[in-house]
Amino acid sequence: PQIIEHTLHDGTCLKIRLVGHVLYPASIRLSRYIQENAKKLFPNNLSIKVLELGAGGGLPGLMCALSGASLVVTTNFPDPDLIKILEWNADEHLPASLRDRLIVKGTKLDGGLSQMAQTTSLHESTTSSPSTASSSSPGFDLLLLSDLVFNHSEHNSLLTTCEISSNNPAPMCPCSLSAPRAA
């Protein structure tokens, strides 16, 4: 796989293994947004659970884990090579003290959601105290989607996934995409 360098605000350079040959602008911009807004997204003493759909190289999910999320489940299509790339990026860039906060899952948009919700409940019961939990309900507080809306046939599955995955009736769901430029 191709490796590309991405520099954080503090000058740290991450070498990200890619799915395909591009670190998409939407992933870069969403990662910068997470860095710039980390204190708002991940306030102290709150357990914030994040789901990243269609992660590619997983840069936004890595940023969440590094910025204070209590749990990040980063997903991609359930292809072993794609999952290995996400695992490598997490192993390479997360210190041992944070590595258990990021879980890599292979899943399709319309499948595996109940298992992921159970993952959040299991993780919360083993890592959070009642005073730090954001919610006792299973599901995610923050959903990340970068460059995921290109496949029009999957829009209904994507919306259903977002609805089912959130533990909030009014979820925060930053979504960015890169539109091709007309010639």
PECORPE-V310867 format. One record per pair of residues at least 6 apart in sequence whose ideal C-beta (glycine too) atoms are under 6 Angstrom apart, sorted by the first residue. I is the first residue (numbers start at 1). J is the second residue. D is the distance in Angstrom with one decimal. If there is no record, write none. Layout:
i: [I,I]
j: [J,J]
d: [D,D]
This chain:
i: [1,1,1,2,2,3,3,4,4,4,5,5,6,6,7,9,14,16,16,16,17,17,17,18,19,19,19,19,24,24,25,26,26,26,26,26,27,27,29,30,30,30,31,31,31,34,34,34,35,38,42,42,42,42,45,46,47,47,47,47,47,48,48,48,48,49,49,49,49,50,50,50,50,51,51,51,51,52,52,52,52,53,53,53,54,55,55,55,55,55,57,58,58,58,60,60,61,61,62,64,65,65,65,65,65,71,71,72,73,73,73,74,74,75,75,76,78,78,83,83,86,87,90,109,109,109,109,110,113,113,117,117,120,121,124,134,135,137,139,139,139,140,140,142,143,143,145,146,147,149,162]
j: [17,18,85,18,21,15,17,16,18,23,13,15,14,16,13,35,93,57,59,89,85,88,89,57,56,57,82,85,147,178,178,146,147,176,177,178,59,146,176,60,146,176,59,60,63,63,64,67,63,67,48,67,68,69,132,134,70,128,132,133,134,69,70,134,141,71,120,140,141,64,69,72,142,73,140,143,165,60,61,74,144,75,145,148,148,61,74,75,76,86,89,74,86,89,144,146,72,74,93,72,72,94,98,101,102,101,123,102,103,105,116,86,104,105,107,82,106,107,104,106,104,104,102,154,157,158,161,157,164,165,138,139,138,138,133,141,167,167,165,166,167,165,166,172,162,173,175,176,177,177,173]
d: [4.7,5.9,5.8,4.9,5.1,5.1,5.5,5.6,6.0,4.9,5.3,5.6,4.9,5.6,5.3,5.3,5.3,4.5,5.8,5.7,4.7,5.4,5.6,5.0,4.8,6.0,5.5,5.8,4.5,5.8,4.7,4.1,4.2,4.2,5.3,5.0,5.1,4.4,5.5,4.6,4.5,5.2,4.8,5.1,4.6,4.2,5.9,5.9,5.9,3.8,5.1,5.5,3.3,5.6,5.3,5.0,4.2,4.6,5.1,4.7,4.9,5.2,5.8,5.8,4.9,4.5,5.0,4.8,5.2,4.6,4.7,4.5,4.7,5.2,4.1,5.1,5.2,5.7,4.0,4.3,4.2,5.6,5.3,5.8,4.1,5.7,4.4,6.0,5.0,5.9,5.9,4.8,4.7,5.1,4.9,5.8,4.7,3.7,5.6,4.8,4.8,5.7,5.5,4.9,4.6,5.8,4.9,4.6,4.9,5.7,5.7,5.8,5.6,4.9,5.2,4.6,3.1,5.9,5.8,4.7,4.4,5.2,4.8,5.8,4.0,5.7,4.8,4.5,4.9,6.0,3.9,5.3,5.2,4.4,6.0,5.5,5.1,4.5,5.9,5.6,3.1,5.3,6.0,5.7,5.6,4.4,4.4,5.4,5.5,5.3,5.7]
